[in-house]
C-alpha cells in the first residue's frame, strides 16, 4: 500500500550529490492512526520503513521493494499531533545494478525519531 499522498505528503526536497532530505507532513486523520492508536496516534515503525522506500524510490526514479534491513533504531515516538512535519534524510545512497542502499534518519530540529540502514531491490523477492 502506497502511503504518499494519503498518510504523508512531501513539503520540501533538498538534494545533494549523495543525499536527499525530504520535509514531510503526516496526516493525523489517516485510517492507520485511527487503529494505532485512537486518541493517541503513533506512527508505526513499518510505516516509517515504507515511507523511506517511497522517498528513495522518488529520488532514484524507480519502483523499489524492501529486500533487507541492516540496522534500525526507533528512538522516540513520532506522533502527528505533536509533530506536524518531520525531515527524512536519505544519505550514503548507493545505487547498484540490482539494489539500492541508503541510511535514513527521521528527525526534526528537536528530536531524532528513527535511524535505519535499508536495502531495496528493483524486483519483488
Phi and psi in radians as a Rosetta constraint file:
Dihedral C 1 N 2 CA 2 C 2 CIRCULARHARMONIC -1.317 0.35
Dihedral N 2 CA 2 C 2 N 3 CIRCULARHARMONIC 2.401 0.35
Dihedral C 2 N 3 CA 3 C 3 CIRCULARHARMONIC -1.806 0.35
Dihedral N 3 CA 3 C 3 N 4 CIRCULARHARMONIC -0.437 0.35
Dihedral C 3 N 4 CA 4 C 4 CIRCULARHARMONIC -1.101 0.35
Dihedral N 4 CA 4 C 4 N 5 CIRCULARHARMONIC 2.233 0.35
Dihedral C 4 N 5 CA 5 C 5 CIRCULARHARMONIC 1.731 0.35
Dihedral N 5 CA 5 C 5 N 6 CIRCULARHARMONIC -0.309 0.35
Dihedral C 5 N 6 CA 6 C 6 CIRCULARHARMONIC -2.213 0.35
Dihedral N 6 CA 6 C 6 N 7 CIRCULARHARMONIC -0.914 0.35
Dihedral C 6 N 7 CA 7 C 7 CIRCULARHARMONIC -1.416 0.35
Dihedral N 7 CA 7 C 7 N 8 CIRCULARHARMONIC -0.629 0.35
Dihedral C 7 N 8 CA 8 C 8 CIRCULARHARMONIC -2.578 0.35
Dihedral N 8 CA 8 C 8 N 9 CIRCULARHARMONIC 2.792 0.35
Dihedral C 8 N 9 CA 9 C 9 CIRCULARHARMONIC -2.311 0.35
Dihedral N 9 CA 9 C 9 N 10 CIRCULARHARMONIC 2.661 0.35
Dihedral C 9 N 10 CA 10 C 10 CIRCULARHARMONIC -1.550 0.35
Dihedral N 10 CA 10 C 10 N 11 CIRCULARHARMONIC 2.217 0.35
Dihedral C 10 N 11 CA 11 C 11 CIRCULARHARMONIC -1.706 0.35
Dihedral N 11 CA 11 C 11 N 12 CIRCULARHARMONIC -0.650 0.35
Dihedral C 11 N 12 CA 12 C 12 CIRCULARHARMONIC -2.718 0.35
Dihedral N 12 CA 12 C 12 N 13 CIRCULARHARMONIC 2.617 0.35
Dihedral C 12 N 13 CA 13 C 13 CIRCULARHARMONIC -2.281 0.35
Dihedral N 13 CA 13 C 13 N 14 CIRCULARHARMONIC 2.237 0.35
Dihedral C 13 N 14 CA 14 C 14 CIRCULARHARMONIC -2.127 0.35
Dihedral N 14 CA 14 C 14 N 15 CIRCULARHARMONIC 2.120 0.35
Dihedral C 14 N 15 CA 15 C 15 CIRCULARHARMONIC -2.046 0.35
Dihedral N 15 CA 15 C 15 N 16 CIRCULARHARMONIC 2.660 0.35
Dihedral C 15 N 16 CA 16 C 16 CIRCULARHARMONIC -2.384 0.35
Dihedral N 16 CA 16 C 16 N 17 CIRCULARHARMONIC -3.012 0.35
Dihedral C 16 N 17 CA 17 C 17 CIRCULARHARMONIC -1.078 0.35
Dihedral N 17 CA 17 C 17 N 18 CIRCULARHARMONIC -0.746 0.35
Dihedral C 17 N 18 CA 18 C 18 CIRCULARHARMONIC -2.139 0.35
Dihedral N 18 CA 18 C 18 N 19 CIRCULARHARMONIC 0.243 0.35
Dihedral C 18 N 19 CA 19 C 19 CIRCULARHARMONIC -2.639 0.35
Dihedral N 19 CA 19 C 19 N 20 CIRCULARHARMONIC 2.860 0.35
Dihedral C 19 N 20 CA 20 C 20 CIRCULARHARMONIC -2.573 0.35
Dihedral N 20 CA 20 C 20 N 21 CIRCULARHARMONIC 2.469 0.35
Dihedral C 20 N 21 CA 21 C 21 CIRCULARHARMONIC -2.124 0.35
Dihedral N 21 CA 21 C 21 N 22 CIRCULARHARMONIC 2.165 0.35
Dihedral C 21 N 22 CA 22 C 22 CIRCULARHARMONIC -1.850 0.35
Dihedral N 22 CA 22 C 22 N 23 CIRCULARHARMONIC 2.262 0.35
Dihedral C 22 N 23 CA 23 C 23 CIRCULARHARMONIC -1.639 0.35
Dihedral N 23 CA 23 C 23 N 24 CIRCULARHARMONIC 2.158 0.35
Dihedral C 23 N 24 CA 24 C 24 CIRCULARHARMONIC -2.136 0.35
Dihedral N 24 CA 24 C 24 N 25 CIRCULARHARMONIC 2.729 0.35
Dihedral C 24 N 25 CA 25 C 25 CIRCULARHARMONIC -2.048 0.35
Dihedral N 25 CA 25 C 25 N 26 CIRCULARHARMONIC 2.471 0.35
Dihedral C 25 N 26 CA 26 C 26 CIRCULARHARMONIC -1.718 0.35
Dihedral N 26 CA 26 C 26 N 27 CIRCULARHARMONIC 2.561 0.35
Dihedral C 26 N 27 CA 27 C 27 CIRCULARHARMONIC -1.718 0.35
Dihedral N 27 CA 27 C 27 N 28 CIRCULARHARMONIC 1.746 0.35
Dihedral C 27 N 28 CA 28 C 28 CIRCULARHARMONIC -1.153 0.35
Dihedral N 28 CA 28 C 28 N 29 CIRCULARHARMONIC -0.224 0.35
Dihedral C 28 N 29 CA 29 C 29 CIRCULARHARMONIC -1.630 0.35
Dihedral N 29 CA 29 C 29 N 30 CIRCULARHARMONIC 0.008 0.35
Dihedral C 29 N 30 CA 30 C 30 CIRCULARHARMONIC -1.096 0.35
Dihedral N 30 CA 30 C 30 N 31 CIRCULARHARMONIC 2.589 0.35
Dihedral C 30 N 31 CA 31 C 31 CIRCULARHARMONIC -0.957 0.35
Dihedral N 31 CA 31 C 31 N 32 CIRCULARHARMONIC -0.629 0.35
Dihedral C 31 N 32 CA 32 C 32 CIRCULARHARMONIC -1.023 0.35
Dihedral N 32 CA 32 C 32 N 33 CIRCULARHARMONIC -0.747 0.35
Dihedral C 32 N 33 CA 33 C 33 CIRCULARHARMONIC -1.224 0.35
Dihedral N 33 CA 33 C 33 N 34 CIRCULARHARMONIC -0.437 0.35
Dihedral C 33 N 34 CA 34 C 34 CIRCULARHARMONIC -1.183 0.35
Dihedral N 34 CA 34 C 34 N 35 CIRCULARHARMONIC -0.498 0.35
Dihedral C 34 N 35 CA 35 C 35 CIRCULARHARMONIC -1.652 0.35
Dihedral N 35 CA 35 C 35 N 36 CIRCULARHARMONIC -0.361 0.35
Dihedral C 35 N 36 CA 36 C 36 CIRCULARHARMONIC -2.323 0.35
Dihedral N 36 CA 36 C 36 N 37 CIRCULARHARMONIC 1.226 0.35
Dihedral C 36 N 37 CA 37 C 37 CIRCULARHARMONIC -2.299 0.35
Dihedral N 37 CA 37 C 37 N 38 CIRCULARHARMONIC 2.584 0.35
Dihedral C 37 N 38 CA 38 C 38 CIRCULARHARMONIC -0.971 0.35
Dihedral N 38 CA 38 C 38 N 39 CIRCULARHARMONIC 2.346 0.35
Dihedral C 38 N 39 CA 39 C 39 CIRCULARHARMONIC 1.174 0.35
Dihedral N 39 CA 39 C 39 N 40 CIRCULARHARMONIC -0.071 0.35
Dihedral C 39 N 40 CA 40 C 40 CIRCULARHARMONIC -2.579 0.35
Dihedral N 40 CA 40 C 40 N 41 CIRCULARHARMONIC 1.165 0.35
Dihedral C 40 N 41 CA 41 C 41 CIRCULARHARMONIC -1.144 0.35
Dihedral N 41 CA 41 C 41 N 42 CIRCULARHARMONIC 2.342 0.35
Dihedral C 41 N 42 CA 42 C 42 CIRCULARHARMONIC -2.266 0.35
Dihedral N 42 CA 42 C 42 N 43 CIRCULARHARMONIC 2.322 0.35
Dihedral C 42 N 43 CA 43 C 43 CIRCULARHARMONIC -1.258 0.35
Dihedral N 43 CA 43 C 43 N 44 CIRCULARHARMONIC 2.062 0.35
Dihedral C 43 N 44 CA 44 C 44 CIRCULARHARMONIC -1.137 0.35
Dihedral N 44 CA 44 C 44 N 45 CIRCULARHARMONIC 2.519 0.35
Dihedral C 44 N 45 CA 45 C 45 CIRCULARHARMONIC -1.008 0.35
Dihedral N 45 CA 45 C 45 N 46 CIRCULARHARMONIC -0.680 0.35
Dihedral C 45 N 46 CA 46 C 46 CIRCULARHARMONIC -1.105 0.35
Dihedral N 46 CA 46 C 46 N 47 CIRCULARHARMONIC -0.558 0.35
Dihedral C 46 N 47 CA 47 C 47 CIRCULARHARMONIC -1.224 0.35
Dihedral N 47 CA 47 C 47 N 48 CIRCULARHARMONIC -0.624 0.35
Dihedral C 47 N 48 CA 48 C 48 CIRCULARHARMONIC -1.147 0.35
Dihedral N 48 CA 48 C 48 N 49 CIRCULARHARMONIC -0.654 0.35
Dihedral C 48 N 49 CA 49 C 49 CIRCULARHARMONIC -1.150 0.35
Dihedral N 49 CA 49 C 49 N 50 CIRCULARHARMONIC -0.781 0.35
Dihedral C 49 N 50 CA 50 C 50 CIRCULARHARMONIC -1.089 0.35
Dihedral N 50 CA 50 C 50 N 51 CIRCULARHARMONIC -0.760 0.35
Dihedral C 50 N 51 CA 51 C 51 CIRCULARHARMONIC -1.062 0.35
Dihedral N 51 CA 51 C 51 N 52 CIRCULARHARMONIC -0.709 0.35
Dihedral C 51 N 52 CA 52 C 52 CIRCULARHARMONIC -1.023 0.35
Dihedral N 52 CA 52 C 52 N 53 CIRCULARHARMONIC -0.794 0.35
Dihedral C 52 N 53 CA 53 C 53 CIRCULARHARMONIC -1.117 0.35
Dihedral N 53 CA 53 C 53 N 54 CIRCULARHARMONIC -0.719 0.35
Dihedral C 53 N 54 CA 54 C 54 CIRCULARHARMONIC -1.168 0.35
Dihedral N 54 CA 54 C 54 N 55 CIRCULARHARMONIC -0.667 0.35
Dihedral C 54 N 55 CA 55 C 55 CIRCULARHARMONIC -1.238 0.35
Dihedral N 55 CA 55 C 55 N 56 CIRCULARHARMONIC -0.706 0.35
Dihedral C 55 N 56 CA 56 C 56 CIRCULARHARMONIC -1.130 0.35
Dihedral N 56 CA 56 C 56 N 57 CIRCULARHARMONIC -0.681 0.35
Dihedral C 56 N 57 CA 57 C 57 CIRCULARHARMONIC -1.055 0.35
Dihedral N 57 CA 57 C 57 N 58 CIRCULARHARMONIC -0.715 0.35
Dihedral C 57 N 58 CA 58 C 58 CIRCULARHARMONIC -1.064 0.35
Dihedral N 58 CA 58 C 58 N 59 CIRCULARHARMONIC -0.739 0.35
Dihedral C 58 N 59 CA 59 C 59 CIRCULARHARMONIC -1.167 0.35
Dihedral N 59 CA 59 C 59 N 60 CIRCULARHARMONIC -0.779 0.35
Dihedral C 59 N 60 CA 60 C 60 CIRCULARHARMONIC -1.508 0.35
Dihedral N 60 CA 60 C 60 N 61 CIRCULARHARMONIC -0.261 0.35
Dihedral C 60 N 61 CA 61 C 61 CIRCULARHARMONIC 1.370 0.35
Dihedral N 61 CA 61 C 61 N 62 CIRCULARHARMONIC 0.382 0.35
Dihedral C 61 N 62 CA 62 C 62 CIRCULARHARMONIC -2.423 0.35
Dihedral N 62 CA 62 C 62 N 63 CIRCULARHARMONIC 2.632 0.35
Dihedral C 62 N 63 CA 63 C 63 CIRCULARHARMONIC -1.225 0.35
Dihedral N 63 CA 63 C 63 N 64 CIRCULARHARMONIC 2.361 0.35
Dihedral C 63 N 64 CA 64 C 64 CIRCULARHARMONIC -2.145 0.35
Dihedral N 64 CA 64 C 64 N 65 CIRCULARHARMONIC 2.664 0.35
Dihedral C 64 N 65 CA 65 C 65 CIRCULARHARMONIC -2.263 0.35
Dihedral N 65 CA 65 C 65 N 66 CIRCULARHARMONIC 2.357 0.35
Dihedral C 65 N 66 CA 66 C 66 CIRCULARHARMONIC -1.091 0.35
Dihedral N 66 CA 66 C 66 N 67 CIRCULARHARMONIC 2.205 0.35
Dihedral C 66 N 67 CA 67 C 67 CIRCULARHARMONIC -1.984 0.35
Dihedral N 67 CA 67 C 67 N 68 CIRCULARHARMONIC -0.424 0.35
Dihedral C 67 N 68 CA 68 C 68 CIRCULARHARMONIC -3.006 0.35
Dihedral N 68 CA 68 C 68 N 69 CIRCULARHARMONIC 2.787 0.35
Dihedral C 68 N 69 CA 69 C 69 CIRCULARHARMONIC -2.213 0.35
Dihedral N 69 CA 69 C 69 N 70 CIRCULARHARMONIC 2.061 0.35
Dihedral C 69 N 70 CA 70 C 70 CIRCULARHARMONIC -1.410 0.35
Dihedral N 70 CA 70 C 70 N 71 CIRCULARHARMONIC -0.710 0.35
Dihedral C 70 N 71 CA 71 C 71 CIRCULARHARMONIC -2.742 0.35
Dihedral N 71 CA 71 C 71 N 72 CIRCULARHARMONIC 2.508 0.35
Dihedral C 71 N 72 CA 72 C 72 CIRCULARHARMONIC -2.647 0.35
Dihedral N 72 CA 72 C 72 N 73 CIRCULARHARMONIC 2.334 0.35
Dihedral C 72 N 73 CA 73 C 73 CIRCULARHARMONIC -2.372 0.35
Dihedral N 73 CA 73 C 73 N 74 CIRCULARHARMONIC 2.104 0.35
Dihedral C 73 N 74 CA 74 C 74 CIRCULARHARMONIC -1.694 0.35
Dihedral N 74 CA 74 C 74 N 75 CIRCULARHARMONIC 2.058 0.35
Dihedral C 74 N 75 CA 75 C 75 CIRCULARHARMONIC -1.832 0.35
Dihedral N 75 CA 75 C 75 N 76 CIRCULARHARMONIC -0.461 0.35
Dihedral C 75 N 76 CA 76 C 76 CIRCULARHARMONIC -2.701 0.35
Dihedral N 76 CA 76 C 76 N 77 CIRCULARHARMONIC 2.545 0.35
Dihedral C 76 N 77 CA 77 C 77 CIRCULARHARMONIC -1.143 0.35
Dihedral N 77 CA 77 C 77 N 78 CIRCULARHARMONIC 2.323 0.35
Dihedral C 77 N 78 CA 78 C 78 CIRCULARHARMONIC -1.843 0.35
Dihedral N 78 CA 78 C 78 N 79 CIRCULARHARMONIC 1.861 0.35
Dihedral C 78 N 79 CA 79 C 79 CIRCULARHARMONIC -1.929 0.35
Dihedral N 79 CA 79 C 79 N 80 CIRCULARHARMONIC 2.286 0.35
Dihedral C 79 N 80 CA 80 C 80 CIRCULARHARMONIC -1.210 0.35
Dihedral N 80 CA 80 C 80 N 81 CIRCULARHARMONIC -0.241 0.35
Dihedral C 80 N 81 CA 81 C 81 CIRCULARHARMONIC -1.436 0.35
Dihedral N 81 CA 81 C 81 N 82 CIRCULARHARMONIC -0.480 0.35
Dihedral C 81 N 82 CA 82 C 82 CIRCULARHARMONIC -1.657 0.35
Dihedral N 82 CA 82 C 82 N 83 CIRCULARHARMONIC -0.473 0.35
Dihedral C 82 N 83 CA 83 C 83 CIRCULARHARMONIC -2.259 0.35
Dihedral N 83 CA 83 C 83 N 84 CIRCULARHARMONIC 1.908 0.35
Dihedral C 83 N 84 CA 84 C 84 CIRCULARHARMONIC -1.394 0.35
Dihedral N 84 CA 84 C 84 N 85 CIRCULARHARMONIC -0.378 0.35
Dihedral C 84 N 85 CA 85 C 85 CIRCULARHARMONIC -2.562 0.35
Dihedral N 85 CA 85 C 85 N 86 CIRCULARHARMONIC 2.692 0.35
Dihedral C 85 N 86 CA 86 C 86 CIRCULARHARMONIC -2.516 0.35
Dihedral N 86 CA 86 C 86 N 87 CIRCULARHARMONIC 2.580 0.35
Dihedral C 86 N 87 CA 87 C 87 CIRCULARHARMONIC -1.613 0.35
Dihedral N 87 CA 87 C 87 N 88 CIRCULARHARMONIC 2.404 0.35
Dihedral C 87 N 88 CA 88 C 88 CIRCULARHARMONIC -2.080 0.35
Dihedral N 88 CA 88 C 88 N 89 CIRCULARHARMONIC 1.894 0.35
Dihedral C 88 N 89 CA 89 C 89 CIRCULARHARMONIC -1.757 0.35
Dihedral N 89 CA 89 C 89 N 90 CIRCULARHARMONIC 2.175 0.35
Dihedral C 89 N 90 CA 90 C 90 CIRCULARHARMONIC -1.848 0.35
Dihedral N 90 CA 90 C 90 N 91 CIRCULARHARMONIC 2.080 0.35
Dihedral C 90 N 91 CA 91 C 91 CIRCULARHARMONIC -2.316 0.35
Dihedral N 91 CA 91 C 91 N 92 CIRCULARHARMONIC 3.031 0.35
Dihedral C 91 N 92 CA 92 C 92 CIRCULARHARMONIC 0.833 0.35
Dihedral N 92 CA 92 C 92 N 93 CIRCULARHARMONIC 0.773 0.35
Dihedral C 92 N 93 CA 93 C 93 CIRCULARHARMONIC -1.297 0.35
Dihedral N 93 CA 93 C 93 N 94 CIRCULARHARMONIC 2.189 0.35
Dihedral C 93 N 94 CA 94 C 94 CIRCULARHARMONIC -2.131 0.35
Dihedral N 94 CA 94 C 94 N 95 CIRCULARHARMONIC 2.040 0.35
Dihedral C 94 N 95 CA 95 C 95 CIRCULARHARMONIC -1.825 0.35
Dihedral N 95 CA 95 C 95 N 96 CIRCULARHARMONIC 2.027 0.35
Dihedral C 95 N 96 CA 96 C 96 CIRCULARHARMONIC -2.025 0.35
Dihedral N 96 CA 96 C 96 N 97 CIRCULARHARMONIC 3.127 0.35
Dihedral C 96 N 97 CA 97 C 97 CIRCULARHARMONIC -1.079 0.35
Dihedral N 97 CA 97 C 97 N 98 CIRCULARHARMONIC -0.738 0.35
Dihedral C 97 N 98 CA 98 C 98 CIRCULARHARMONIC -1.952 0.35
Dihedral N 98 CA 98 C 98 N 99 CIRCULARHARMONIC -0.155 0.35
Dihedral C 98 N 99 CA 99 C 99 CIRCULARHARMONIC -2.676 0.35
Dihedral N 99 CA 99 C 99 N 100 CIRCULARHARMONIC 2.951 0.35
Dihedral C 99 N 100 CA 100 C 100 CIRCULARHARMONIC -2.389 0.35
Dihedral N 100 CA 100 C 100 N 101 CIRCULARHARMONIC 2.309 0.35
Dihedral C 100 N 101 CA 101 C 101 CIRCULARHARMONIC -2.080 0.35
Dihedral N 101 CA 101 C 101 N 102 CIRCULARHARMONIC 2.625 0.35
Dihedral C 101 N 102 CA 102 C 102 CIRCULARHARMONIC -2.789 0.35
Dihedral N 102 CA 102 C 102 N 103 CIRCULARHARMONIC 2.611 0.35
Dihedral C 102 N 103 CA 103 C 103 CIRCULARHARMONIC -1.651 0.35
Dihedral N 103 CA 103 C 103 N 104 CIRCULARHARMONIC 2.447 0.35
Dihedral C 103 N 104 CA 104 C 104 CIRCULARHARMONIC -2.267 0.35
Dihedral N 104 CA 104 C 104 N 105 CIRCULARHARMONIC 2.360 0.35
Dihedral C 104 N 105 CA 105 C 105 CIRCULARHARMONIC -2.260 0.35
Dihedral N 105 CA 105 C 105 N 106 CIRCULARHARMONIC 2.200 0.35
Dihedral C 105 N 106 CA 106 C 106 CIRCULARHARMONIC -1.700 0.35
Dihedral N 106 CA 106 C 106 N 107 CIRCULARHARMONIC 2.070 0.35
Dihedral C 106 N 107 CA 107 C 107 CIRCULARHARMONIC -2.754 0.35
Dihedral N 107 CA 107 C 107 N 108 CIRCULARHARMONIC 2.904 0.35
Dihedral C 107 N 108 CA 108 C 108 CIRCULARHARMONIC -2.392 0.35
Dihedral N 108 CA 108 C 108 N 109 CIRCULARHARMONIC -2.940 0.35
Dihedral C 108 N 109 CA 109 C 109 CIRCULARHARMONIC -1.062 0.35
Dihedral N 109 CA 109 C 109 N 110 CIRCULARHARMONIC -0.536 0.35
Dihedral C 109 N 110 CA 110 C 110 CIRCULARHARMONIC -1.752 0.35
Dihedral N 110 CA 110 C 110 N 111 CIRCULARHARMONIC -0.449 0.35
Dihedral C 110 N 111 CA 111 C 111 CIRCULARHARMONIC -2.465 0.35
Dihedral N 111 CA 111 C 111 N 112 CIRCULARHARMONIC 2.649 0.35
Dihedral C 111 N 112 CA 112 C 112 CIRCULARHARMONIC -1.916 0.35
Dihedral N 112 CA 112 C 112 N 113 CIRCULARHARMONIC 2.143 0.35
Dihedral C 112 N 113 CA 113 C 113 CIRCULARHARMONIC -1.660 0.35
Dihedral N 113 CA 113 C 113 N 114 CIRCULARHARMONIC -0.664 0.35
Dihedral C 113 N 114 CA 114 C 114 CIRCULARHARMONIC -2.775 0.35
Dihedral N 114 CA 114 C 114 N 115 CIRCULARHARMONIC 2.618 0.35
Dihedral C 114 N 115 CA 115 C 115 CIRCULARHARMONIC -2.291 0.35
Dihedral N 115 CA 115 C 115 N 116 CIRCULARHARMONIC 2.358 0.35
Dihedral C 115 N 116 CA 116 C 116 CIRCULARHARMONIC -2.576 0.35
Dihedral N 116 CA 116 C 116 N 117 CIRCULARHARMONIC 2.684 0.35
Dihedral C 116 N 117 CA 117 C 117 CIRCULARHARMONIC -2.151 0.35
Dihedral N 117 CA 117 C 117 N 118 CIRCULARHARMONIC 1.929 0.35
Dihedral C 117 N 118 CA 118 C 118 CIRCULARHARMONIC -2.095 0.35
Dihedral N 118 CA 118 C 118 N 119 CIRCULARHARMONIC 2.658 0.35
Dihedral C 118 N 119 CA 119 C 119 CIRCULARHARMONIC -2.179 0.35
Dihedral N 119 CA 119 C 119 N 120 CIRCULARHARMONIC 2.217 0.35
Dihedral C 119 N 120 CA 120 C 120 CIRCULARHARMONIC -2.117 0.35
Dihedral N 120 CA 120 C 120 N 121 CIRCULARHARMONIC 2.554 0.35
Dihedral C 120 N 121 CA 121 C 121 CIRCULARHARMONIC -1.985 0.35
Dihedral N 121 CA 121 C 121 N 122 CIRCULARHARMONIC 2.962 0.35
Dihedral C 121 N 122 CA 122 C 122 CIRCULARHARMONIC -1.584 0.35
Dihedral N 122 CA 122 C 122 N 123 CIRCULARHARMONIC -0.123 0.35
Dihedral C 122 N 123 CA 123 C 123 CIRCULARHARMONIC -2.285 0.35
Dihedral N 123 CA 123 C 123 N 124 CIRCULARHARMONIC 2.694 0.35
Dihedral C 123 N 124 CA 124 C 124 CIRCULARHARMONIC -1.164 0.35
Dihedral N 124 CA 124 C 124 N 125 CIRCULARHARMONIC 2.585 0.35
